[in-house]
Structure formats: C-alpha cells, structure tokens
C-alpha cells in the first residue's frame, strides 16, 4: 500500500470526491483544492508527492498554477482538461506537466498513471543519490568517475574512495583515524600519514592552488573536511 500524498485540484467537487475516494482505496493520502490560489497554497504548505491539476480553474488556470509550481519546487504534475486540443497538451507539457488526461477518463487509468509517475520519481531520486556534486566537482559513484569543470580527473581507487567519502559527508570534519577506518578499513595497520599523502595527491588533481586549497580543508589539530558552501 502507498502512503504518498496526492493533491487533487479541480472545481468540479463531485469529480474531486470520486477521485479522492479511488486514490484513498489505493492507500494514498489525499488533499483537495478547488481553485488555483488554493492549489498553490496547499502545494507550498503541504509539499505533496504529486498534483492532479485541472486546466480550467477559477482565479488561476492550471497553466499558471503549473508554471508557478515549477518555478519553486519539482513535484510530479498530471494535468486534466475537458478540451482535447493538442496545443493545450503541448503547452502543459512545456510548462512542466509530467502527464495529461482528457476528460472524461477512467479513474483506474489515472491511478495507474499516478503510480507509474511516482515509481519514476523514486527511481530518479535513487539515481541522484549515485551522483555527488560539490561546486563544479562531480562524482559518479557507479562509474567511479570524477569530473571538474566538465573535465575528467584520474584518481586511484583509494583516492576516489577518500574523496567520495568526504564529499558524501560535506561539511563534516574527520580525523585521520576516522578516515582510515572508513576508507581503508578497521584492519589497516599502516602509517596514519597515508591519509595526508592521499589528500595531497587529490589536491594536486582537483585544487586550483594545491598549496592553498579551497575544497578539501585542513582543520588543524583535528583532520579534514570538504566545504559544502561552494
């Protein structure tokens, strides 16, 4: 059963009630809005997982509501309309709608589309977790690739692991001992200064001025961190 919050926006109260009933049967939580202004307020207050948005609304139409949502947050939007003109569909999609249904429609089809879009959203979120970005530094955790300003940087496996760990925990300070445990493993018995050597090599590859680093920062007497405010 799902627990995502769906906001249904339509001035036809009978339709809103019917859609809400069917969505709740599928395990969704549902909020309703009946005009454009109310829709925007609930979107920004509640941050639903998906919005079902009618095109023809009082106060603000669906196009304008979609445009304003997209300016501030990225949530899936399915547009509904009683009109079938292609220009409406194209405009809605260009404004950022994820899907489009023409009335009348089968509520089961709408539920199926909502589920499909939410599955894609979860997939995109999972994919995003496999990418780290600090300023212009991009780290692809799956392909073990690092780019800086679009240029590929060649790192050894340990340099990549060390940089990735710091980037995934940007802003946090780690001692050399902690970095040895996290990157080399608890069974590492080598010289603790190996951390400093690897940090120096990474800086030589990614810092504009390795002698005065702006990305990997030394916290004297404590350890290292990557800046998160780039």
N, C-alpha and C positions, 0 to 999 in steps of 0.2 A: 504494500500500500504506500501511496505517495503522501508526502506531507508538505509539498510546496504550496506557496501562497499565490493564487491567481486573482488578479483584479479584473472584473468584468465591467466594461464601460459601455452602456447603451441607454438611450432614453426610452426604449420600449421595456417597461417594467415587467411585463409578462415574460418576455424573452429572457431578461436578466434572471428572473426567478427560475425559469426552466433550466437555463444553463448552469446556474448555481447548484441546483438540485443534482444534475447529472455529474458535475465535477465533484461535489461532495461525496456522491456514491463511489467515486473512484479514489477517494481518500485525500483529495485536495482540500486545502483551506481556501475559502473564497471571501473576497470583499467586493462590494458593488459601488459603482458611481454612475450618475445619470446625466452628467453634463461635463464639458471639457475642463472647466475650472475645478470641479470636484475631483475629477480624474487626476489632474496634475498634483493637487494637494495630497491625495492618497498615495500616489506614486512616490513622491518625495518623502512623505512621512513614514510609509509602511515598507517601502522598497520591496515590492512583490517580486516573485521569481519570474512571472510572465504577466503580460497585459493583453486581454482580449478587448480590442478597441474599435468601436463603431465609427464609420466615416462621417456620418451625418449626425452631429451632436449640437445641442444648443450652447450658446455662449462662445465656445471654441470648437471648431470642427476637428475631426480626427487627424487631418493632415497637420494642423498646427500643434495639436497635443503631441503627436509623434515627433515633430521637429523639436519641440521644447524638451521632451524627454531625452532625445538623442544628444542634445547639447550638454546635458549634465551627467547622465548615467547610461550604462549599457545593459539593458534588460531586453529579453525577447518580447516582440510585439506581433500579435496576429490581428490584422485589420478585417473588419466586417463591413459590407456595404450592400445596399439593396440595388445598386447600379452595377452594370456589368461592363461599362466602357473600359477598354484597355488602358486609356490614358490615366484613369484613376488608379488602376493596378500598378502601372509603371511609376507614377508619381509616388504612391505609397511605398513601394519598394525602394525607390531612390532616396526617400526620406529616412529609410532605415527599418521599415517593417520587415519581419522575418518570413511572414506568410500572409495569405489573403484568401478570404472566403466570401463568396457572393450569396446573399440571402435569396431564397430560403436554402438552408443547408441542414444536413443530418447532424444532430448533436454528437453522435458517436464519431463522425468524421472529425469534428472539432476536437474532441477529446483525444483522438488518435494523433492529430497534428500537434496538439499541445505536448503530449508525451514524447513525440519524436523530436520536437524542438528542444525540450528540456534535456533529453538524452544527449543531443549535440552540444548543448551548453555545458553539461558536465564534462563531456569529452574535451571541449576546448579549454576548460579550466584545468583539467588534468594535464593537457599538453603544455599549457602555460607554466605549470609547475616544473616542467622539464627544461625550462629556459630561465636563466638568471641574467639580469641586466643591471649594471651599476654605471650610470652615466652612459658613455659610449662603449663600454665594455660589455660584450655579450658572451654568455657561456652556455653552450648546448650540452646538457648533461647526458643526453642519449648518444650523441655522436662524438663526444669528447673533443669538441672543437671550441676554440676561443677566437673571438674577433674584437678588434679595437678600431674604432672609426671605420668599420667595414673591412679592415684588413685582417687576414688570418694570422694568428700568433701561434708559433710552435712551442708547446710545453712538453716536458717529460710527464710520465704518468703521475709521479709524486707531486710535481709542480701543479699539475691540473687538479689533483685531489685536494691539495692545500688551498689553492686559490678558490676552488668551488666551495669548500667548507667555509672559508671566511666570507665569501660572497653570499652564501645562503644564510649567514648569520651577521649580515652587515650591521655595523654599529656596536656589536658586542666585542669585548676585549677578551683575548685568550692568552694564557701563559704558554710558554714553550712546552711545559709538561702536558698541558691540556691538548695542545696541538699534536704532540707526539702520540698521545692516547687516541685522539680522534682520527688522525691521518695515517700514522704508522702502525698503530695497534698497541694493545696493552703488553704484548710480548716483545716490544722493541727494547733492546738493551744498548743501543749505540749512543754516541755522543749527543747530548742535548743541543749542541751548537749546530747540528744538521738542520734544525729549523731555520736558524739565521742564514745559513748558506742558501737554502731553498728560497727564502724570502728575498735574498739579494738577487738571485738569478731571475726570479719572477719580476722583480722591479726593473731589472735591466731590459726586460722584454716588453713591459707594459707602461712603465712610467716615462713621462716626457723628460724628467730630470731625476734619474735614479738616486742621486745624492741628496735630493730634496723632495722626497716622494709626496704625492698628493692623494694617492689612492690607498695604498697599504701603509698605515700609520703605525709607528713605533710608540707605544706607551711606556716610557722609561720606567724601569723597575717592575713592570707588570707583564707586558707581552705585545701582541699585535692586534690590529683590527682593520677592517675595511670601512672606509667612510660610507655613510648611507645618504649623505646630503649633497650629492653631486647633481 
